[in-house]
Amino acid sequence: MAMPKPAIRPANPRFSSGPCPKPPTWTAAALDSALTGRSHRSAKGRARLRQVIDRTRDILRVPQDYKIGIVPASDTGAIEMAMWSLLGARPVSVLAWDSFGQTWLDDVTRQLPVGTVHDHCAAPGHLPDLAEVDFETDVVFTWNGTTTGVRVPNGEFIPAGRRGLTLCDATSAVFAQDIAWDRLDATTFSWQKAIGGEAAHGILVLSPRAVRRLESWSPPWPMPKIFRLTRNQRLNASIFEGATINTPSMLCVEDCLFALDWVESVGGLDGMIERANGNLAVLEGFVGTRDWVEFLARDPAVRSNTSVCLKLVDRQVASLGRPEQSAFVKGMVSRLEAEAAAFDVGSYRDSPPGLRIWAGGTVERADLEALLPWLDWAFDRQCESLAGA
């Protein structure tokens, strides 16, 4: 007998892992004060940009001697800027356990002639052996693998006395996890992830060690304008004081300021971590009582509390080939979307077929709780379709 449709839908069915759900109190009126039609280089424009930088520092507890800049092209632009500007002086190690980590590995090995490259890769759902990483080299890694739901447990695997630099893509981790800033030299993220901001802008955070590298090392390759962090072999300090390399959207800036206001209203960083951990606990309770689904990251110590990735382990579904498994999941996702129960919860295209549910702090716990019966319903209906095929 077919499972009946659940009676309650999430008030906000947006569970996308990027762009992520906006703060629950957001409306378009949040943008009414945006400096549209004004130069971002005007006194008011620079003040708005500087406000984003200063409040980001305060909320995330970034050390005062670290530089924070707003840069083009979201997190991708920020991490590419860091790699193109900082790498090449030493051998490089790249850690990859999700699609984005693999992309950074491909860039380092195929686009940048950095010399010796050591790769540390792991299958989806697992971390590589962090004890094998040589921190005499420069190290590139993601803190939280958005496409596999696997994160580093903390920053203790990075030695304080390292000689190489650490370049960290932390875009799905900030505002949800405790970042070890003292172990990171170039850290990147975007507003569109954990605070639900608008896309196309990235944040680059540089340690004093990274600044010294910039001022003492000139990469041998041509440097596109949007990647140039120095001027006459000195750090272009204006980038980290409210200026930007190219024109930012003042609508996006205003949206970010609204999100930062909301973050402070729920307890700042501690409140955001608590909200994300609580949301993960809801999903852990669900998965722990179902035999058709489990976490891609089976080890709770490395399980993401933001981009939660699930795989289907029902015997009938697991016996299908990958194309058939993908079709099964797409059927579930389509049913959920048609019922306005969940939008954009399919796994990333390069990851194992399954579900990916954003559980960061902008998601209300009640919405996740309302979603869970719909997951059972969509799975049941898809199994019926499979049996009738």
N, C-alpha and C positions, 0 to 999 in steps of 0.2 A: 504494500500500500504506500502511495506516495506521501512523503512528509509534507505537512501543510506549511504554507508560508508563515514565517514569524509575524507577529502582530505589530512589533515595534521596529521602526527603522532608525538608524543613527540620525541625529539632528543635522550633523555635518558628515556626509559620506565620503569626504575627501581624505584619502589615505595614501596619496601619492608620495613617492620618495624623492620627488624633485620635478618642478617646484612643489614644495611641501605646503601643508595646510597653513593658512594665515592664523594669527591669534584669534581666539574665539570672539573677541569684542570688535574685530575689524569691520569697518564699513568704508565705502568710497569717500566718505566725509573726512577720513583720516588724511586725505591728500589735499584738502582745501587750502592749507597754508603753504603749499609747495611754491617755490620760487620759479614758477614756469615763466618763460619769456625773459628771464634774467640771466646774466652771465654767471657761470659758476665761479668766475674769478673776481666777481664783485665782492665787496666787503661782507655783505650778507651771505652770498653764496659760499665763500670760503669759511665763514663762521659755521654754517650748517654742516659742511664737510668736516670741519674740525670737531664739531660736536659729536658726530658719529664716531670719530677716532677716539676722543676722550672717554665717551661713555662706554665704548667697546672695551677699552683698557680697564676701566673701573669694574665693569660687570664680570669680565673674564679673568680679572686679576693678573693681567699681563704686567710683567716687571716694568718699572719706570724707565729703565735704560734700554728697553726694546723699542724699535721703531714700528709704527703701524701705518700702512698706506692703503689707499683705495685705488685699485688698478683695474684695467679693462678685462673683459671677457670672462667674468665669473671666476670660479675656482680653477678652471682649466687654464685661463690666461695667467692667473697668479702662480700656479705651480710651474707652468712652462717658463714664465719670466724668471722664477728662481733657478730652474735648471739651466737655462741658457746663460744666465748671468754669473752663476756661482760654480758650476761644474767645470772640470778640466784640469784643475791644479793637482788633483790626486786621483788615484784609482777610485772607481765608484762601485758601490754595492746597491742593488735594487731589490726590495722585497715585494713580492706580488702574490696576492691570494684572492684578488678579485679583478674584474675587468679593467678598472681604472689603474690599478697597480701594474697590470700587464701593459696598459697603454704607456705609462711612464717608462717601463722597461724597454718597450719598443722604441720610444723616442731617444732614450739614452744610447741604445745599441745601433739604431739605424739612421738617426738624424744628426746626432752630435758626436764628433770624433774625439771622444774623451779618453781613448786609450783602453786600459784594462777595465772590464766590467764583470763583476761577480753577481750572478742572479741567485736569489733565494725564493723559490716558488713553492706553492702548496696548492693542493686540490681544493675546490670550493668546499667550504665548511671547516677548513683547518688553517692553522698558522704554520709558516715554516719554522724551523728550529732557530729561535732567536739567539740562542747561545752560540751559534755558529757565525754570527755576523761580526765582521772585522771593522771596528770603529776607528782603525787607522785610516780607513777609506772614508770618502763621503758616502752617506747612506740616504737613499730615497725610499720612502714608504708611506702608506696610508695608515692613519690611526684607526679608522673605522672603515672596513670594506663595505661600501654602500650596496654593492651588487650581490654579496654573499652573506651579509649579516655577521661578519667576523671582525672583531676588534682586538687590538693589543690590550692585555689586562691592565697595564700601567706603563710608566716610563722607566721602570727599574732595570730593564734590559739594556738601557743606554748608559754607558759609564759617564760620570761627571768629568773625568779627566780625558775624554776622547780627544783625538787629534784631528779627525775629520769633522766635517759639518753634517748635521742631520737636516734633511729637507722633508717636511711632513705635510702631506695632503690630509687635513683634518676637517674637511668640510661637513661630514656627517657626525662629527664628534663634538665640536664646540657647542656650547650652550646645553649639552646633555651629558657630558663626561668630564672628569677631572683631568685636564691637560697638564702634563709636567713641563711647563714652559722652560724650566732651567735645563732640560735635556734636549730642547729643540732650538735650531738655529734659523731656519726659514720655515714658517708655518703658513698655510693657506686655507682659506675657506670662502664661502659665499653667503650672502644674505638669504638666498632662496631655499636653504636647507633648514637648519634647526629653528630659525625664527620666522620662517614663512615669508621672507621678504621677496621683492621682485628681483628678476634675474638680470644678468649681463654685467654685474659688478663683482669684483673679487676683493678680498682683503689679504694683504701680505704683511706678515709680522717677522721682523728681522732681529736677531740677537746681536750684541756687540761683536761677537766672533764673526757673524756673517758680514757685518759692515766692514770689519777689517779685511775680510777676503775680497769684498767688492773694491776696496781702495788699494789693494796690493796685487790684484790679479786681473789681467785683461784677456778674456777668451780669444782664441785665434780665429773664430768664425765671425762673419758679419752679424751685427746685432740690429734687428728691426727696431724702429723708433719706439714702439709701444713696450719693448722689453728693456729699454735703457734706464738703469737706475743710478748711473753716475754721470757726472759732468766734469771734464778735465781731471779724471781719475779720483774724484771725490764724490761721496754720496750726494745725490740730488735731494737735499733735505726738504725742499718744498713739497715733494710728493708725500712726505710724512707729516706735513703741517697743514693739510687741507687743500693743497693744489693736487691736480691729477694730470696724468700724461695726455689723456684725451678727454673729450667732453662727457661728463657724467649726466645721467638723467636726474634732474632735481625732483621729479616725481618719485623715483626709486629711493632717493636720499630721504625724502619726507616719510616714505613708507617704512624705511629702516628705523627712523627715529620713533615712529609710532610703535614698532615692534619692540624696541629697546625700552620704551615706557612700559609696555605691557609686561616685559620680562621682569622689570623692577617691581611691578605690582604683584607678581606671584612669588616674590622672594629672591629675585636675582638668580645667580648661577645655582645656588643650593636648591632653590625652588624648582628650577628647570630640571635639574638632575633628579630630584624627588619625583616630579611628574613623569619623566621618562621611565624611571625605574618602576613606578607604579603601573604604568601602561604595559611594560614588559611583563610584570607579574600577572596581569590579566591574561595575556596571551599564553604565558607558561601554564597557568591553571587550566586553560582550554586544551592546549596540546597534551598536557599530562593525563587527560581523561578521554582522549580520542585515539582510536587505533588506525586511523586513515592518514594521519598527518604527524610530522615531527619537525623539529628545527633542523635547518641545514647545518647550523653550528651546534653540535650536540653537547659540547663542553660549555657549561654555564659561565665559566670564567672568561671565555672569549666571545660570548654571545652579545651582539649589539642590542642596545636598548632604544635604538632609533629605527634603523632599517632592518626590520625583523623578517628574515627569510625562512619560508616553510617549504618542505618538500612532501609530496604525496607518497605514502608508503603502503597504501592499501594493496593487497596482493594482486588483485586483478589489474589495477592501474600500473603497478610497478612492473608487471610482466609485459607491458606494451613497449614498442619501440619508441625512440625519442620523438619522432614526428607525431605519433599517436598520443603520447603523453602531453606534448605541447598543445595538440588540438583539444584534448580533454580539459586542460587548464584554461585555454582560451574560451571554451564553452562555459566554464564556471564564471570566469571574469565577465563575459557578456551577459550572463544571467544576473549577476550582481549589479552591473551597471544599468541594465534595463529596469530593474526594480528600485533604482536609486538607493541601493543599500551600500555600495562601495564603488568608488571610481579608481581606476588605475592601480589595481593591486596584483597584476601579473608580474612574474619574475622578470628580471632584466634579460634582454635578448640573448646574451652570451652565457647566462647562468643556467643551471639545471632547471627543467620545467617545474614550476611551483608558484607560490604566492609570495608577495613582498608587501608588507604592511608597515607604513610609517607610524612609529609610536612615540615620536619626540614630544617635547613639552607643549607644543601648540595643539596637540590632540587631546580632547577631553576624554577622561576615563569612561564616562557614561556612553560615549559614542562607540568606543571599542567593545564595551559590554553588549551594546545593542547589535553590533556587527556579528558577534560569534554565532548566534543561531542561524544567521543567513549563510555563513560559511558551511554549516552542516547541510542546510537546505540546498545550496548550489551543488555541493558534492553529491548529495542524494539524487538530485534531478539529473545530473550528468551521468551518474552510474546507470540510471534508468535508460538514458539514451544509448549508452554503450551496450546494455543488455539487449536492446531492441534493434541494434544495428545488424 
